Amino acid sequence: MTVAGFSVIVFLGSTAAGFLGALSGLGGGVVVVPLLTLLLGVDIHYAAGAALISVIATSSGAAAAYVREGYSNLRIGMLLEVATTLGAVGGATLATHVGASGIAIVFGLVLLGSAALSMRRHVEQQGLGPTDRLATRLRLDGSYPGPGGPQRYRARRVPAAASLMALAGILSGLLGIGSGAVKVLALDAAMGLPFKVSTTTSNFMIGVTAAASAGVYLRRGYIDPGLAMPVMLGVLLGSLAGARALSRLTSGVLRAVFAVLIAALGIEMIASGLGGRI
């Protein structure tokens, strides 16, 4: 296969990954890394490095829009970014010392967990939650635009959220994904934030987390521009198309289809890791 042909295949596959990632809210990294490793035989370290570059690109534009519209909570994002960035650097450093098969097995387990989380029914937070002394002292409570004007909310359980964010950072650095599912879980379930605030704040944090991980991958030589460029462009294009198609598709069907796809990829990644095929 020629270099041009390989780049076209990577671009088309990454576009599909970005499209599916946008529909699910989990990002394209959870699809593009298995695509590169299982179907195209790319070393998982280089696949993770390319995926991290795509995560930085896709999150930056959306994050700016969400901040401008008043949905993202910058104080919470910057506070918890300390934990997730430290985790990301640790995870990326760990990735350089772990074999490809071990990373594949962990990735498969994360995919299975993401499939379960994508099917989880979300219950929107209603009204103001209980006051949290630490969150109040750190001034983490806020508001977001609603149909009837600004909707106020309270944050809580900051230490629990920080612990989950550290885990999200480790997974991001180790596997080359945005770990959006874990971040949203920390903000939504642990801190009790409204879902729109959780997803937009998570998106704001993902790019910073990926940038911290990418620095370690770049220093170790695991970011190949020839691979990262078509992956980044494809995921970016697919994410834009997925965001536009989201409003016209049934969310329940989307969650089911995506969960099956992710579970299948997870099982294959585990099997390939255990069988030494990666």
MIDOSE-1310 file (N, C-alpha, C; in nm, 2 decimals, decimal comma, always signed):
residues 278
mtva	+0,08/-0,12/+0,00/+0,00/+0,00/+0,00/+0,09/+0,12/+0,00; +0,05/+0,22/-0,09/+0,13/+0,35/-0,09/+0,10/+0,43/+0,03; +0,19/+0,53/+0,05/+0,16/+0,62/+0,16/+0,04/+0,70/+0,14; +0,01/+0,75/+0,02/-0,11/+0,82/-0,01/-0,23/+0,74/+0,02
gfsv	-0,23/+0,62/-0,03/-0,35/+0,53/+0,00/-0,37/+0,50/+0,14; -0,26/+0,48/+0,22/-0,27/+0,46/+0,36/-0,33/+0,58/+0,43; -0,29/+0,70/+0,39/-0,34/+0,83/+0,45/-0,49/+0,85/+0,42; -0,53/+0,81/+0,30/-0,67/+0,82/+0,27/-0,76/+0,73/+0,35
ivfl	-0,71/+0,61/+0,37/-0,78/+0,51/+0,45/-0,79/+0,56/+0,60; -0,68/+0,61/+0,65/-0,68/+0,66/+0,78/-0,77/+0,78/+0,80; -0,77/+0,87/+0,70/-0,86/+0,99/+0,70/-1,01/+0,94/+0,70; -1,04/+0,85/+0,62/-1,18/+0,81/+0,61/-1,22/+0,73/+0,74
gsta	-1,14/+0,65/+0,79/-1,17/+0,58/+0,91/-1,18/+0,67/+1,03; -1,09/+0,78/+1,03/-1,10/+0,87/+1,14/-1,22/+0,96/+1,13; -1,27/+0,99/+1,01/-1,39/+1,06/+0,99/-1,51/+0,99/+1,05; -1,51/+0,86/+1,02/-1,62/+0,77/+1,08/-1,61/+0,77/+1,23
agfl	-1,48/+0,76/+1,28/-1,46/+0,76/+1,43/-1,51/+0,89/+1,49; -1,48/+1,00/+1,43/-1,52/+1,13/+1,48/-1,67/+1,14/+1,48; -1,73/+1,09/+1,38/-1,88/+1,10/+1,36/-1,95/+1,02/+1,48; -1,90/+0,90/+1,50/-1,96/+0,81/+1,60/-1,93/+0,87/+1,74
gals	-1,81/+0,93/+1,76/-1,77/+0,98/+1,89/-1,86/+1,11/+1,92; -1,89/+1,19/+1,82/-1,97/+1,30/+1,85/-2,12/+1,26/+1,88; -2,17/+1,16/+1,82/-2,30/+1,11/+1,84/-2,32/+1,06/+1,99; -2,21/+1,00/+2,03/-2,21/+0,94/+2,17/-2,17/+1,03/+2,28
glgg	-2,09/+1,13/+2,24/-2,04/+1,22/+2,35/-1,91/+1,17/+2,41; -1,86/+1,06/+2,36/-1,74/+1,00/+2,42/-1,61/+1,04/+2,34; -1,63/+1,11/+2,23/-1,51/+1,15/+2,15/-1,46/+1,04/+2,05; -1,38/+1,08/+1,95/-1,34/+0,99/+1,85/-1,23/+0,90/+1,89
gvvv	-1,16/+0,93/+2,00/-1,04/+0,85/+2,04/-1,08/+0,71/+2,07; -1,19/+0,69/+2,13/-1,23/+0,55/+2,17/-1,26/+0,46/+2,05; -1,27/+0,52/+1,93/-1,29/+0,44/+1,81/-1,17/+0,44/+1,72; -1,10/+0,56/+1,72/-0,99/+0,57/+1,62/-0,87/+0,48/+1,67
vpll	-0,84/+0,47/+1,79/-0,73/+0,39/+1,84/-0,75/+0,24/+1,81; -0,87/+0,18/+1,84/-0,89/+0,04/+1,79/-0,89/+0,03/+1,64; -0,94/+0,13/+1,57/-0,93/+0,12/+1,42/-0,79/+0,11/+1,37; -0,70/+0,20/+1,42/-0,56/+0,20/+1,37/-0,49/+0,07/+1,41
tlll	-0,51/+0,02/+1,53/-0,44/-0,09/+1,58/-0,49/-0,23/+1,53; -0,62/-0,24/+1,53/-0,68/-0,37/+1,49/-0,69/-0,39/+1,34; -0,73/-0,28/+1,27/-0,75/-0,29/+1,12/-0,63/-0,26/+1,04; -0,55/-0,16/+1,09/-0,44/-0,11/+1,00/-0,30/-0,15/+1,06
gvdi	-0,30/-0,22/+1,17/-0,17/-0,27/+1,23/-0,08/-0,16/+1,28; -0,13/-0,04/+1,32/-0,04/+0,06/+1,37/-0,01/+0,03/+1,52; +0,12/+0,05/+1,55/+0,16/+0,03/+1,69/+0,07/+0,12/+1,78; +0,02/+0,06/+1,89/-0,08/+0,13/+1,98/-0,02/+0,26/+2,04
hyaa	+0,11/+0,27/+2,06/+0,17/+0,39/+2,11/+0,15/+0,50/+2,01; +0,18/+0,47/+1,88/+0,16/+0,58/+1,78/+0,02/+0,61/+1,76; -0,07/+0,51/+1,77/-0,21/+0,53/+1,75/-0,26/+0,62/+1,86; -0,22/+0,60/+1,99/-0,26/+0,69/+2,10/-0,21/+0,83/+2,08
gaal	-0,08/+0,84/+2,03/-0,03/+0,98/+2,01/-0,11/+1,05/+1,91; -0,14/+0,99/+1,80/-0,22/+1,05/+1,69/-0,36/+1,09/+1,75; -0,42/+1,00/+1,83/-0,55/+1,03/+1,88/-0,55/+1,15/+1,98; -0,44/+1,16/+2,05/-0,43/+1,28/+2,14/-0,43/+1,41/+2,07
isvi	-0,36/+1,41/+1,95/-0,36/+1,53/+1,87/-0,50/+1,57/+1,82; -0,57/+1,46/+1,78/-0,71/+1,49/+1,74/-0,80/+1,53/+1,85; -0,78/+1,49/+1,97/-0,86/+1,53/+2,09/-0,83/+1,68/+2,11; -0,71/+1,72/+2,10/-0,68/+1,86/+2,12/-0,75/+1,95/+2,02
atss	-0,74/+1,91/+1,89/-0,80/+1,98/+1,79/-0,96/+1,99/+1,80; -1,02/+1,88/+1,83/-1,17/+1,88/+1,83/-1,23/+1,95/+1,95; -1,15/+1,95/+2,06/-1,21/+2,00/+2,18/-1,19/+2,16/+2,19; -1,09/+2,21/+2,12/-1,06/+2,35/+2,13/-1,17/+2,44/+2,08
gaaa	-1,22/+2,41/+1,96/-1,32/+2,50/+1,90/-1,45/+2,49/+1,98; -1,49/+2,37/+2,02/-1,62/+2,36/+2,09/-1,61/+2,42/+2,23; -1,49/+2,40/+2,29/-1,47/+2,46/+2,43/-1,49/+2,61/+2,43; -1,43/+2,68/+2,33/-1,44/+2,82/+2,32/-1,58/+2,87/+2,31
ayvr	-1,66/+2,79/+2,23/-1,80/+2,83/+2,21/-1,88/+2,81/+2,34; -1,86/+2,70/+2,41/-1,93/+2,68/+2,53/-1,90/+2,78/+2,64; -1,77/+2,82/+2,65/-1,73/+2,92/+2,74/-1,80/+3,05/+2,71; -1,80/+3,09/+2,58/-1,86/+3,22/+2,54/-2,01/+3,22/+2,57
egys	-2,08/+3,10/+2,56/-2,22/+3,10/+2,58/-2,26/+3,09/+2,73; -2,16/+3,06/+2,81/-2,18/+3,06/+2,96/-2,22/+2,93/+3,02; -2,20/+2,82/+2,94/-2,23/+2,69/+3,00/-2,12/+2,63/+3,08; -1,99/+2,64/+3,04/-1,88/+2,58/+3,11/-1,85/+2,66/+3,24
nlri	-1,82/+2,58/+3,35/-1,78/+2,64/+3,48/-1,63/+2,65/+3,48; -1,57/+2,76/+3,45/-1,43/+2,77/+3,44/-1,36/+2,75/+3,58; -1,42/+2,79/+3,69/-1,35/+2,77/+3,82/-1,34/+2,62/+3,85; -1,45/+2,55/+3,82/-1,45/+2,40/+3,85/-1,35/+2,34/+3,75
gmll	-1,35/+2,38/+3,62/-1,26/+2,32/+3,52/-1,12/+2,34/+3,56; -1,08/+2,46/+3,59/-0,94/+2,49/+3,62/-0,89/+2,42/+3,75; -0,99/+2,41/+3,85/-0,95/+2,34/+3,98/-0,93/+2,19/+3,95; -1,02/+2,13/+3,89/-1,01/+1,98/+3,86/-0,90/+1,95/+3,76
evat	-0,87/+2,05/+3,68/-0,77/+2,03/+3,57/-0,63/+2,00/+3,64; -0,61/+2,04/+3,76/-0,48/+2,01/+3,83/-0,47/+1,86/+3,85; -0,58/+1,80/+3,89/-0,58/+1,65/+3,92/-0,57/+1,57/+3,78; -0,65/+1,62/+3,69/-0,65/+1,54/+3,56/-0,52/+1,56/+3,48
tlga	-0,46/+1,67/+3,49/-0,33/+1,69/+3,42/-0,22/+1,61/+3,49; -0,21/+1,61/+3,62/-0,12/+1,53/+3,69/-0,14/+1,38/+3,65; -0,26/+1,34/+3,65/-0,29/+1,20/+3,61/-0,25/+1,17/+3,46; -0,27/+1,27/+3,38/-0,24/+1,25/+3,23/-0,09/+1,24/+3,21
vgga	-0,01/+1,32/+3,28/+0,13/+1,31/+3,27/+0,18/+1,17/+3,32; +0,12/+1,13/+3,44/+0,15/+1,00/+3,49/+0,11/+0,88/+3,40; -0,01/+0,89/+3,34/-0,05/+0,79/+3,25/+0,03/+0,78/+3,12; +0,07/+0,90/+3,07/+0,15/+0,90/+2,95/+0,29/+0,84/+2,97
tlat	+0,35/+0,88/+3,09/+0,48/+0,82/+3,13/+0,47/+0,67/+3,15; +0,36/+0,63/+3,21/+0,34/+0,48/+3,23/+0,32/+0,41/+3,09; +0,26/+0,48/+2,99/+0,24/+0,42/+2,86/+0,37/+0,38/+2,79; +0,47/+0,46/+2,82/+0,60/+0,44/+2,75/+0,68/+0,32/+2,81
hvga	+0,63/+0,27/+2,93/+0,69/+0,16/+2,99/+0,61/+0,03/+2,99; +0,49/+0,04/+2,93/+0,40/-0,07/+2,93/+0,39/-0,13/+2,79; +0,39/-0,26/+2,77/+0,39/-0,32/+2,64/+0,26/-0,30/+2,57; +0,26/-0,31/+2,44/+0,14/-0,29/+2,36/+0,02/-0,38/+2,40
sgia	+0,05/-0,50/+2,43/-0,05/-0,60/+2,47/-0,12/-0,56/+2,60; -0,04/-0,51/+2,70/-0,10/-0,47/+2,82/-0,19/-0,35/+2,80; -0,15/-0,25/+2,72/-0,23/-0,13/+2,69/-0,36/-0,17/+2,62; -0,35/-0,27/+2,53/-0,47/-0,31/+2,46/-0,57/-0,37/+2,55
ivfg	-0,52/-0,45/+2,65/-0,62/-0,51/+2,74/-0,69/-0,40/+2,83; -0,61/-0,31/+2,88/-0,67/-0,20/+2,96/-0,77/-0,12/+2,87; -0,73/-0,09/+2,74/-0,82/-0,02/+2,65/-0,95/-0,10/+2,63; -0,94/-0,23/+2,62/-1,06/-0,31/+2,60/-1,15/-0,30/+2,72
lvll	-1,09/-0,30/+2,84/-1,17/-0,29/+2,96/-1,24/-0,15/+2,97; -1,17/-0,05/+2,93/-1,22/+0,09/+2,93/-1,34/+0,10/+2,83; -1,32/+0,03/+2,71/-1,43/+0,04/+2,61/-1,55/-0,03/+2,66; -1,54/-0,14/+2,73/-1,65/-0,21/+2,79/-1,72/-0,12/+2,89
gsaa	-1,64/-0,05/+2,97/-1,70/+0,04/+3,07/-1,77/+0,15/+3,01; -1,71/+0,21/+2,90/-1,77/+0,32/+2,82/-1,90/+0,27/+2,76; -1,91/+0,15/+2,71/-2,03/+0,10/+2,66/-2,14/+0,10/+2,76; -2,11/+0,05/+2,88/-2,21/+0,05/+2,99/-2,25/+0,19/+3,03
lsmr	-2,15/+0,28/+3,04/-2,19/+0,42/+3,07/-2,27/+0,49/+2,97; -2,25/+0,46/+2,84/-2,33/+0,52/+2,73/-2,47/+0,48/+2,74; -2,50/+0,37/+2,80/-2,64/+0,32/+2,81/-2,71/+0,37/+2,94; -2,63/+0,43/+3,03/-2,68/+0,48/+3,16/-2,78/+0,59/+3,14
rhve	-2,90/+0,57/+3,19/-3,00/+0,67/+3,18/-2,96/+0,79/+3,27; -2,97/+0,91/+3,21/-2,93/+1,03/+3,28/-3,05/+1,09/+3,35; -3,04/+1,13/+3,48/-3,15/+1,20/+3,55/-3,10/+1,34/+3,58; -3,16/+1,44/+3,51/-3,11/+1,58/+3,53/-3,13/+1,62/+3,67
qqgl	-3,04/+1,70/+3,72/-3,05/+1,75/+3,85/-3,16/+1,86/+3,85; -3,24/+1,85/+3,96/-3,35/+1,94/+3,97/-3,33/+2,04/+4,08; -3,33/+2,18/+4,05/-3,32/+2,28/+4,15/-3,18/+2,28/+4,21; -3,16/+2,35/+4,32/-3,04/+2,37/+4,39/-3,02/+2,25/+4,48
gptd	-2,90/+2,19/+4,48/-2,87/+2,08/+4,57/-2,83/+2,14/+4,71; -2,79/+2,05/+4,80/-2,75/+2,09/+4,93/-2,62/+2,17/+4,93; -2,60/+2,26/+5,02/-2,48/+2,34/+5,03/-2,36/+2,26/+5,07; -2,25/+2,28/+5,00/-2,12/+2,21/+5,03/-2,02/+2,31/+5,08
rlat	-1,97/+2,29/+5,20/-1,88/+2,39/+5,26/-1,76/+2,42/+5,18; -1,69/+2,31/+5,13/-1,57/+2,33/+5,05/-1,60/+2,40/+4,92; -1,71/+2,35/+4,85/-1,74/+2,41/+4,72/-1,78/+2,56/+4,74; -1,85/+2,59/+4,85/-1,88/+2,73/+4,87/-1,76/+2,82/+4,90
rlrl	-1,67/+2,76/+4,97/-1,54/+2,84/+5,00/-1,46/+2,86/+4,88; -1,47/+2,77/+4,78/-1,39/+2,78/+4,66/-1,47/+2,85/+4,55; -1,60/+2,89/+4,58/-1,69/+2,96/+4,49/-1,71/+2,89/+4,36; -1,75/+2,76/+4,38/-1,77/+2,67/+4,26/-1,91/+2,67/+4,21
dgsy	-2,01/+2,73/+4,29/-2,15/+2,73/+4,25/-2,16/+2,83/+4,13; -2,26/+2,81/+4,05/-2,27/+2,90/+3,93/-2,41/+2,89/+3,87; -2,42/+2,93/+3,75/-2,54/+2,93/+3,67/-2,51/+2,91/+3,53; -2,62/+2,87/+3,45/-2,60/+2,85/+3,31/-2,73/+2,90/+3,24
pgpg	-2,72/+2,93/+3,11/-2,84/+2,99/+3,04/-2,95/+2,88/+3,03; -3,07/+2,92/+3,07/-3,19/+2,84/+3,06/-3,30/+2,91/+2,98; -3,41/+2,84/+2,95/-3,52/+2,90/+2,88/-3,58/+3,02/+2,95; -3,58/+3,01/+3,08/-3,64/+3,12/+3,16/-3,54/+3,21/+3,22
gpqr	-3,42/+3,21/+3,17/-3,31/+3,29/+3,23/-3,20/+3,21/+3,30; -3,11/+3,27/+3,37/-3,00/+3,19/+3,43/-3,05/+3,09/+3,53; -3,00/+2,97/+3,52/-3,04/+2,86/+3,61/-2,93/+2,83/+3,71; -2,95/+2,86/+3,84/-2,84/+2,84/+3,93/-2,83/+2,70/+3,98
yrar	-2,71/+2,66/+4,02/-2,68/+2,52/+4,07/-2,57/+2,53/+4,17; -2,56/+2,42/+4,25/-2,45/+2,41/+4,35/-2,37/+2,29/+4,32; -2,24/+2,30/+4,35/-2,14/+2,19/+4,34/-2,12/+2,13/+4,48; -2,09/+2,00/+4,48/-2,06/+1,93/+4,60/-1,96/+1,82/+4,58
rvpa	-1,91/+1,76/+4,69/-1,82/+1,64/+4,68/-1,70/+1,67/+4,59; -1,63/+1,78/+4,62/-1,51/+1,81/+4,54/-1,40/+1,71/+4,55; -1,37/+1,65/+4,67/-1,26/+1,55/+4,67/-1,29/+1,43/+4,59; -1,42/+1,38/+4,59/-1,46/+1,26/+4,51/-1,44/+1,29/+4,36
aasl	-1,48/+1,41/+4,32/-1,47/+1,45/+4,18/-1,32/+1,46/+4,14; -1,24/+1,51/+4,23/-1,10/+1,52/+4,20/-1,03/+1,39/+4,18; -1,07/+1,29/+4,26/-1,02/+1,15/+4,25/-1,06/+1,09/+4,11; -1,19/+1,11/+4,07/-1,23/+1,06/+3,94/-1,16/+1,13/+3,83
mala	-1,13/+1,26/+3,85/-1,06/+1,33/+3,74/-0,91/+1,28/+3,73; -0,85/+1,25/+3,84/-0,72/+1,19/+3,83/-0,72/+1,06/+3,76; -0,82/+0,98/+3,78/-0,83/+0,85/+3,71/-0,85/+0,88/+3,56; -0,94/+0,98/+3,53/-0,96/+1,01/+3,39/-0,83/+1,06/+3,32
gils	-0,75/+1,13/+3,39/-0,62/+1,18/+3,34/-0,53/+1,06/+3,31; -0,52/+0,97/+3,40/-0,44/+0,85/+3,38/-0,48/+0,77/+3,26; -0,61/+0,75/+3,24/-0,66/+0,68/+3,13/-0,64/+0,75/+3,00; -0,65/+0,89/+3,00/-0,63/+0,97/+2,89/-0,48/+0,96/+2,84
gllg	-0,39/+0,97/+2,93/-0,25/+0,96/+2,90/-0,20/+0,82/+2,86; -0,26/+0,72/+2,92/-0,22/+0,58/+2,89/-0,28/+0,53/+2,76; -0,40/+0,58/+2,73/-0,47/+0,52/+2,61/-0,49/+0,61/+2,50; -0,46/+0,74/+2,52/-0,47/+0,84/+2,41/-0,62/+0,88/+2,38
igsg	-0,70/+0,88/+2,48/-0,84/+0,92/+2,46/-0,87/+1,04/+2,55; -0,98/+1,10/+2,53/-1,02/+1,22/+2,61/-1,08/+1,19/+2,74; -1,12/+1,06/+2,76/-1,18/+1,02/+2,89/-1,30/+1,10/+2,93; -1,37/+1,14/+2,83/-1,49/+1,23/+2,85/-1,59/+1,16/+2,94
avkv	-1,61/+1,03/+2,92/-1,71/+0,95/+3,00/-1,68/+0,96/+3,15; -1,56/+0,95/+3,19/-1,52/+0,95/+3,33/-1,53/+1,10/+3,38; -1,49/+1,19/+3,30/-1,50/+1,33/+3,34/-1,65/+1,38/+3,36; -1,73/+1,34/+3,27/-1,88/+1,37/+3,29/-1,93/+1,30/+3,41
lald	-1,89/+1,18/+3,43/-1,94/+1,10/+3,55/-1,90/+1,18/+3,68; -1,77/+1,23/+3,68/-1,73/+1,30/+3,80/-1,80/+1,43/+3,82; -1,83/+1,50/+3,71/-1,90/+1,63/+3,73/-2,05/+1,61/+3,75; -2,11/+1,51/+3,68/-2,25/+1,49/+3,69/-2,29/+1,41/+3,82
aamg	-2,24/+1,29/+3,83/-2,28/+1,21/+3,94/-2,21/+1,25/+4,08; -2,08/+1,28/+4,07/-2,01/+1,32/+4,20/-2,04/+1,46/+4,24; -2,03/+1,56/+4,15/-2,05/+1,70/+4,20/-2,19/+1,74/+4,19; -2,28/+1,67/+4,12/-2,42/+1,70/+4,11/-2,45/+1,82/+4,02
lpfk	-2,36/+1,84/+3,92/-2,38/+1,96/+3,83/-2,49/+1,92/+3,72; -2,56/+2,02/+3,67/-2,65/+1,99/+3,56/-2,58/+1,93/+3,44; -2,65/+1,85/+3,36/-2,58/+1,77/+3,26/-2,51/+1,86/+3,15; -2,58/+1,97/+3,11/-2,52/+2,06/+3,02/-2,39/+2,12/+3,07
vstt	-2,39/+2,15/+3,20/-2,27/+2,21/+3,26/-2,16/+2,10/+3,26; -2,20/+1,98/+3,30/-2,10/+1,87/+3,31/-2,03/+1,84/+3,17; -2,11/+1,83/+3,07/-2,06/+1,80/+2,93/-1,97/+1,91/+2,88; -2,02/+2,03/+2,90/-1,94/+2,14/+2,84/-1,81/+2,17/+2,92
tsnf	-1,82/+2,16/+3,05/-1,70/+2,17/+3,13/-1,60/+2,06/+3,11; -1,65/+1,94/+3,08/-1,57/+1,82/+3,05/-1,49/+1,85/+2,92; -1,57/+1,91/+2,82/-1,51/+1,94/+2,69/-1,40/+2,04/+2,70; -1,42/+2,14/+2,79/-1,32/+2,24/+2,82/-1,19/+2,18/+2,87
migv	-1,20/+2,07/+2,96/-1,09/+2,01/+3,03/-1,02/+1,91/+2,94; -1,09/+1,85/+2,84/-1,03/+1,74/+2,76/-0,91/+1,79/+2,69; -0,92/+1,91/+2,62/-0,81/+1,95/+2,54/-0,68/+1,98/+2,63; -0,69/+2,03/+2,75/-0,58/+2,06/+2,83/-0,52/+1,92/+2,88
taaa	-0,60/+1,83/+2,91/-0,56/+1,70/+2,95/-0,48/+1,63/+2,84; -0,53/+1,63/+2,72/-0,47/+1,57/+2,61/-0,33/+1,64/+2,57; -0,33/+1,77/+2,59/-0,21/+1,84/+2,56/-0,09/+1,80/+2,66; -0,13/+1,78/+2,79/-0,03/+1,74/+2,88/+0,02/+1,60/+2,85
sagv	-0,07/+1,51/+2,81/-0,02/+1,38/+2,77/+0,06/+1,38/+2,64; +0,01/+1,46/+2,54/+0,08/+1,47/+2,41/+0,23/+1,51/+2,43; +0,26/+1,60/+2,53/+0,39/+1,64/+2,55/+0,49/+1,53/+2,58; +0,44/+1,43/+2,66/+0,52/+1,32/+2,69/+0,53/+1,23/+2,57
ylrr	+0,43/+1,20/+2,50/+0,43/+1,12/+2,38/+0,53/+1,18/+2,27; +0,52/+1,32/+2,26/+0,61/+1,38/+2,16/+0,76/+1,37/+2,20; +0,79/+1,38/+2,33/+0,93/+1,37/+2,37/+0,98/+1,22/+2,35; +0,89/+1,13/+2,36/+0,93/+0,99/+2,34/+0,93/+0,95/+2,20
gyid	+0,88/+1,04/+2,11/+0,88/+1,01/+1,96/+0,77/+0,93/+1,91; +0,66/+0,93/+1,99/+0,54/+0,85/+1,95/+0,43/+0,93/+1,88; +0,46/+1,05/+1,84/+0,37/+1,13/+1,75/+0,43/+1,14/+1,62; +0,37/+1,08/+1,52/+0,42/+1,08/+1,38/+0,33/+1,18/+1,30
pgla	+0,39/+1,29/+1,25/+0,30/+1,39/+1,18/+0,23/+1,32/+1,06; +0,29/+1,23/+0,99/+0,22/+1,17/+0,88/+0,10/+1,09/+0,92; +0,10/+1,04/+1,04/-0,02/+0,97/+1,09/-0,12/+1,06/+1,16; -0,06/+1,15/+1,24/-0,15/+1,24/+1,32/-0,23/+1,34/+1,24
mpvm	-0,17/+1,38/+1,12/-0,25/+1,48/+1,04/-0,38/+1,42/+0,98; -0,37/+1,31/+0,91/-0,50/+1,26/+0,86/-0,60/+1,22/+0,97; -0,55/+1,17/+1,08/-0,63/+1,14/+1,20/-0,70/+1,26/+1,25; -0,62/+1,37/+1,27/-0,68/+1,49/+1,32/-0,78/+1,55/+1,23
lgvl	-0,75/+1,56/+1,10/-0,85/+1,62/+1,00/-0,97/+1,53/+0,99; -0,96/+1,40/+0,99/-1,07/+1,31/+0,98/-1,16/+1,32/+1,10; -1,11/+1,31/+1,22/-1,19/+1,32/+1,34/-1,26/+1,46/+1,35; -1,19/+1,56/+1,32/-1,25/+1,70/+1,32/-1,37/+1,71/+1,23
lgsl	-1,35/+1,66/+1,11/-1,46/+1,66/+1,01/-1,57/+1,57/+1,05; -1,54/+1,45/+1,10/-1,65/+1,36/+1,15/-1,72/+1,42/+1,27; -1,65/+1,49/+1,36/-1,72/+1,54/+1,48/-1,81/+1,65/+1,44; -1,78/+1,74/+1,34/-1,87/+1,84/+1,30/-1,99/+1,78/+1,23
agar	-1,97/+1,68/+1,15/-2,09/+1,62/+1,09/-2,18/+1,55/+1,19; -2,11/+1,48/+1,29/-2,19/+1,42/+1,40/-2,27/+1,51/+1,48; -2,21/+1,63/+1,51/-2,28/+1,73/+1,59/-2,41/+1,78/+1,51; -2,40/+1,80/+1,38/-2,51/+1,84/+1,30/-2,62/+1,74/+1,29
alsr	-2,58/+1,61/+1,28/-2,67/+1,50/+1,27/-2,74/+1,46/+1,40; -2,68/+1,50/+1,51/-2,73/+1,46/+1,64/-2,88/+1,49/+1,67; -2,91/+1,62/+1,63/-3,05/+1,66/+1,65/-3,15/+1,59/+1,57; -3,11/+1,52/+1,46/-3,21/+1,46/+1,38/-3,22/+1,31/+1,40
ltsg	-3,14/+1,26/+1,50/-3,14/+1,11/+1,52/-3,20/+1,08/+1,66; -3,25/+0,96/+1,68/-3,31/+0,92/+1,80/-3,19/+0,88/+1,90; -3,19/+0,94/+2,02/-3,08/+0,92/+2,11/-3,08/+0,78/+2,16; -3,19/+0,72/+2,19/-3,20/+0,58/+2,24/-3,14/+0,48/+2,15
vlra	-3,17/+0,49/+2,02/-3,11/+0,40/+1,92/-2,96/+0,43/+1,90; -2,92/+0,55/+1,91/-2,78/+0,58/+1,90/-2,70/+0,52/+2,01; -2,75/+0,53/+2,13/-2,68/+0,48/+2,25/-2,67/+0,33/+2,23; -2,77/+0,26/+2,19/-2,77/+0,11/+2,17/-2,67/+0,07/+2,07
vfav	-2,68/+0,13/+1,95/-2,58/+0,10/+1,84/-2,44/+0,12/+1,88; -2,42/+0,24/+1,94/-2,28/+0,27/+1,98/-2,23/+0,18/+2,09; -2,32/+0,14/+2,19/-2,28/+0,05/+2,29/-2,23/-0,08/+2,24; -2,31/-0,13/+2,14/-2,28/-0,26/+2,08/-2,14/-0,25/+2,01
liaa	-2,12/-0,14/+1,93/-2,00/-0,13/+1,86/-1,88/-0,12/+1,95; -1,89/-0,04/+2,06/-1,78/-0,02/+2,15/-1,75/-0,15/+2,23; -1,86/-0,22/+2,27/-1,84/-0,35/+2,34/-1,77/-0,45/+2,25; -1,80/-0,45/+2,12/-1,74/-0,54/+2,03/-1,59/-0,51/+2,01
lgie	-1,56/-0,38/+2,00/-1,42/-0,34/+1,99/-1,34/-0,37/+2,12; -1,41/-0,35/+2,23/-1,35/-0,38/+2,36/-1,31/-0,53/+2,37; -1,40/-0,61/+2,33/-1,38/-0,76/+2,34/-1,26/-0,80/+2,25; -1,26/-0,74/+2,13/-1,15/-0,77/+2,03/-1,02/-0,72/+2,08
mias	-1,02/-0,60/+2,14/-0,89/-0,55/+2,19/-0,84/-0,63/+2,30; -0,92/-0,68/+2,39/-0,88/-0,77/+2,50/-0,83/-0,90/+2,44; -0,90/-0,96/+2,35/-0,86/-1,08/+2,29/-0,73/-1,07/+2,21; -0,71/-0,96/+2,14/-0,59/-0,94/+2,07/-0,47/-0,91/+2,17
glgg	-0,50/-0,84/+2,28/-0,39/-0,82/+2,38/-0,35/-0,95/+2,45; -0,45/-1,03/+2,48/-0,42/-1,16/+2,55/-0,35/-1,26/+2,45; -0,39/-1,25/+2,32/-0,33/-1,34/+2,22/-0,20/-1,29/+2,17; -0,15/-1,17/+2,21/-0,03/-1,12/+2,17/-0,03/-1,07/+2,02
ri	-0,15/-1,04/+1,97/-0,16/-1,00/+1,83/-0,14/-0,84/+1,82; -0,13/-0,77/+1,93/-0,10/-0,63/+1,93/+0,03/-0,60/+1,99
